[in-house]
Amino acid sequence: MKLLKKGLIEARYLYLMILPALAFYGIFCYAPMYGIQIAFKDYYPKLGIMGSDWNGIENFRYIFSRPEFGRALRNTVLISITQIALSLVSTVTLALLINELRAKKFKRVSQTVMTFPNFLTWVIIAGFVRNMFTNGGFINNLFDALGGNRIDFLSDKYFFLALLFFTEIWKSAGWGSIIYLASMSGIDTELYEAAYLDGAGRIRCMFCVTLPSIKPTIILMLILSMGGILGMGFDQIFNLYNPMVYETADILDTYIYRLTFGTSAMANPGVPAAVGLFKSVVGCALVLLVDRIAKLCGERGII
């Protein structure tokens, strides 16, 4: 006990530094978990959480019975898996390319340029995309000036998906590459020297030294990304989509948003709470599953 007290006193400033982070997660992540019970109630604000009547799994039964839910769930999974795969490939590739740059000044400038899109909101990006690709946008005006036909790109479900994936990569690849660059900075330089002595070139070193060295980081990021597989892309899709692309672009978050705040808004807030709980449970299960698979394959995992 005395040793514990002594350790706390000696490291008191370090513990003070983590207090803001603990307060943030306590207030915004753990305290709201009290409201999970809304998913199992006919919730009315005037009665409060404790005063509202329990209804068992009626909220879950209601949402699962709607045909649009299946479509939204399918689109969410497909879009999220594709974005995770493309983001993983693009961030790792970009990190490898930046790491190979030898001119330090150009390397810093490249990193700054690549990470800048991450600080733009999806509202700004959506406005730019609409100005470019709507029926009266720059691209169609260019087609018209060249004698071609106008194409409503944002109403084409396949082009819309391609646009989603491209804008996601453009926005997040530079920022995501920072983690891999940090991991690459810790690689022992003797490994590269040994590879050069064996006759390996820069490309060979990239695939035989750099990639294997950052594989644990890649697996860690993949496991963590699986937790949000049912909650990815709301800001992006909400600011870009329209009824013409609901078939392939309507995800769980946008569907529940319309169901809750649309013209025929539901009276029971327990339904979106039920969907949120469903997403959290599935996300947690996927993290545990992927972590288990990683361990079976001989990797470290996170748990």
N, C-alpha and C positions, 0 to 999 in steps of 0.2 A: 504493500500500500504506500509506503514511504517512497519507494522507487517510482511508482506511478505518479505520485504527487510531485516529485522532483522533476520527472520528465515533462509533466504538464506545465510546470513553472518555467522550465528552460525553453520550451518550445511555444510559449504563450503567444508570441507574435505570429507564428505560423498558423496557430489555431484561429487567431483573430482574422487572418487573411481569408480563411475559408468560410467564415461566418456569413458573408453576403451570399455566397453560392448555396450554402445550406438553407438560408432564409428564402432564397428564390425558389428552390425546389420544394421546400416545405409549404410555402404559401400557394404556389401555382401548380404543383404536381401532386402533392400528397393530401393537402387539405381538401381539394375538390373531389377526392375519391369518396368522401362522405355522400356526395350526390349520386353515386352509382345506383343507389336503391330506387331512384326515379324510374329506372328501366323496368322495374317490377311493380309500378304503381300507376294509377290513374291520377296523375299529378295535376293539381290546380294551385296556382300561385297564392290565392287568398287563403288556402288551407295550409300551405307550407309542405315541406317534405314529410314531416312526421304526421301531419293531419290528413294527408291524402290516403285513399284506400289502396290496399294491395290488390293486384290483379293477376299475380302469378306470372306466367309467360305469355300473356295475351299480347303484349307489345311485340314480342319476338314472332309470335304466330301471325300477327297482322302484317308485319313487314316481309316475312318470308313467303307469305301467300300471294304477294303482289307480283305479277309477271315482269314488271319493270325492274324489280330487284335483281332477278337472275341476270338480266342483260347488263345492269350496272356492275354487278359483281364480276361477271366475265370480262367486261371492258377494263375494270380496275386491275384485275390480275394480269391480263395480257399487256396493258400499257405499262404497268409497274415493272413487270419482269423484263420487258424490252428496254425500258429506260435504265434499269439497274445494269443490265448487260452492256448497253451502249455507253453508259457513263463510266463503268469500270474500265472498258477497253480504251475509251477516249482519254480518261484521266491518267491511266498508266502510260499510254503512248505519249501523251504530252509531257509527262514528267520525265520519261526516258529521253525525249528529244531535247528538252531544256537542260537536262543533266549533261548532255553531250556537248553543249555549247562551251567553247573555251574562252571566248571574249567575255570577261566578267561584266563589263558595262552593258554590252548588248544583252547578256543573260538577264541582268536586273531589269532592263527596259522591257524585254519580252515577257517576263513574269508579271510586271505591272500591267501591261496591255492585256494579257490573258486573264488576269484576275478581275479586271475592271467590270466586265459584264455582271459579275455576281452582285455588285452593289446597285444595280438597276432593278427596280421593282417590276413585277409582271404587268402592272398597269402601263408603264412606259413602254415595255417591250411589245405588249399587245397593240398599243397605239401605233408603234412603228410597223408592225406586221400588217395591220389593217391598211395603213397608208400605202403599203407596198403591194398587197395581194388581193384587196377587194376588187369588185367589178370596176370601180372608178379609180383604182390605185395606179401607182407608177408602172408596174409591170404590164397591166392591161392597156394603159395608155401607150406604152412602148409597142406592144403588139399591134394596137390600132394604127399607130403611126407607120408601122412597117407593112401594113396591109393584112394583118392576121385577124383572127377572131378573138373576142374577149372571152376569158375563162373566169368563172367565179370560183377561185381556188378554195376559199374558206367554206364553201358549201359542198366540196367534193370530199367524201369521207376518207378516201385513201390519201389524198394530198394533205388533208388536215392532220392525219396521224404522222405523216412524214415531217410536217411542219412542227408538230409537237416535239418529236424526237430531236430535230435539228436545233430548235431554240433551247431545249433543255441542255444539250451538249454545249452549245455556244455559251450559255450562261454559267454552267457549273463546272465545266472541265478545268478551267484555269484555277479556280479556287480549290477544287478537289485534288489537284496535282500537288498542292503544297504539302500534304501529308506524306505522299510518296517521295517527294524531294527531300523532306526531312529524314525519312527512313534511309534514302540513298546516301545521305551525308554521313551516316554511321557505318557504312561498309568499309571494311579493312582494306586499305590501299594495297597491301601485300597480295591480296587476291588478284587484283588487276596486274600487278607486276609479274606474278607467276604465270598468269594467262598470256601476257605479252611475250614472256620468255619461251612459252610453248608454241608461239607462232600465231596466237589469236589476234585478230584485228579488232577495231572498235565495235563493229556490228556483232562479232562473235562474243566479245566481252559483255555486250549488252544482254544477250540471250543466255549466256552461260554463267555470268557472275552477278550482274545487277538484278535480273528478274528473280533468280532463285533466292537472292538475299532479301528481297522485299516481299517474298511470297507470304510470310506470316502476316504482314500488314495488309496485303490484298485480301487474305482470308478473313481477317478481323473486320475490315470494312464491309465485306460481303455479308458476314453474319449480322452486323449491326443494321445494314440496310434492309434486311429481311423483316425486321420488326415493323417497319413502316410501309409494307407492301400494299396494304389496303388503305393507306392514308396519304398517298403521294399524288401530287399534281393538281390539287384543288385550285390554287391561285392561278396557275398557268391555264388550265382548261376553262375555268370560270370566266376569265377575261378574253378568251378567244372563241369559245364554241358558240353554236347556234342550233336551233331545232333541226336543221338539215343534217347534222352530223351526230345526233343523239344515238343512232344505232351503233356507232363504233367509238364514240368519244364520251358518252355519258357515264361517269364513274359514281361510286357510292356517295361521295361527299356532295357532288353537284346534284345528284338525284334527291338526296335528303334535304338539301337546301331548297330546291324547288318545292318539295313536298311540304316543307315546314313554312316557308315564307311566300309561296305562290298564291294565286288567286283562290285556290281551294285549300288553304292552309289547314293542317290538322289541328284539332283542339288539344290533343294530348302530347305534351313535350316528352313523354316517356318513350315514344317511338324513336326519335333520333338518339335518345340516350341509350336505347337498346342496341341500335346500330353501332354506336360508339363503343359499347362494351363488347359487342361481337368482334369488332375490328381489333380491339386491344387483346382479346383472348387469342384470336387467330395469329396476330403478330407475335405474341409471346411464344405460342406453340411453334411457330416457324423459326424463331431465333433458337429455341432449344433443339429443334430438329436439325437445323443446319449445323449448329455447334456440335451435336452428336455425330453427324456425318463427318465433320472435319476431324474429330478425334479418332473415329474409326479409320480414317485415311492417314493417321499418323501425325496430324497437325495438333497444335496446342489448344486451339479454341479459346473461349472467353470465360467459361464457367468451370 
